[in-house]
Amino acid sequence: MDRHIWESVDELVAWLDGQSTQSPQEERLLRILKLSEEVGEVGAAVIGATGQNPRKGVTHTWEDVQHELCDVVFSALVALRTLTPDAARVFADRLAYVEQRSAASRSGREDCRPEAEEAAEEEAVQGTPKVEGSEGPEGAPGAGKEAAKESAAAPD
């Protein structure tokens, strides 16, 4: 993703942090919940663009829908950056995963997960997870075993 986008996201997050009256934990949750508000606005714009409310008729354009979709993307990037200072890497890694999964699906491979994810799940099932960062607070090996199993079982 363009560096300018991430610089803008960083500036937005810094500005929002400076204006916040909430605790960091509350602010994080509210920024994630903001996504629901923005998705609702996309829905309202689609209904308005299609005239689905007979009482109101056509109240929006498809350009309004485009703008609302952009607001969803902005809110998601701000929420992601609020969760991690390494948002650009997390996003790039996830995009690579989705690209790989999509390519595998198009090529007819039944199990579309990357090999690394398959290996992590196998290790978790066998009880010897090798998941980076899965150690407990004291760094005890295997302390994150339950988290690794939950992660391996989590839907995409």
C-alpha positions, 0 to 999 in steps of 0.5 A, spaced: 500 500 500 502 506 498 506 510 503 502 516 503 496 512 505 500 509 511 503 516 513 496 519 513 493 514 517 499 515 522 497 522 522 490 521 523 491 516 529 496 521 532 490 527 532 485 522 534 489 520 540 491 527 542 483 529 542 481 523 546 478 523 553 477 516 553 482 511 556 487 507 551 483 501 552 476 504 551 479 508 545 481 502 541 474 499 542 471 505 540 475 505 534 473 498 532 466 499 533 466 505 528 467 500 523 460 498 524 457 505 524 461 506 517 458 500 514 451 502 516 452 508 512 454 504 506 447 500 507 443 507 508 447 510 501 445 503 497 438 504 500 438 511 498 441 510 491 436 504 489 430 508 492 428 502 496 425 506 501 418 508 498 417 514 503 424 517 501 425 515 494 432 516 491 436 520 496 443 518 494 448 517 488 452 511 487 458 516 488 455 517 495 456 509 496 463 510 494 465 515 499 462 511 504 466 505 502 472 509 503 470 511 510 469 504 512 476 503 509 479 509 513 476 507 519 479 500 518 486 502 517 485 507 523 483 501 527 488 497 525 494 502 526 491 503 533 492 496 535 499 495 532 504 500 530 506 495 525 499 496 521 502 496 514 506 490 515 500 486 518 496 489 512 501 487 507 502 480 510 494 479 510 494 481 503 499 476 501 495 471 505 488 472 501 492 473 495 495 466 496 488 463 498 485 466 492 490 463 487 490 456 490 482 456 490 482 458 483 487 453 481 483 448 484 487 446 491 482 444 496 485 446 502 487 453 500 491 455 507 498 457 506 503 451 508 506 455 514 499 455 517 498 448 516 504 446 519 502 451 525 495 447 526 499 441 525 503 442 531 498 445 535 494 439 534 500 435 536 501 439 542 507 442 541 506 449 537 511 453 534 507 459 534 512 466 535 510 470 541 506 464 544 510 464 550 506 466 556 508 472 560 514 469 563 516 466 557 514 459 559 515 454 553 508 452 551 504 457 555 500 459 549 498 452 547 491 454 548 491 460 544 495 457 538 489 451 538 484 457 538 488 460 533 489 454 528 481 453 529 479 460 528 475 461 521 478 466 516 
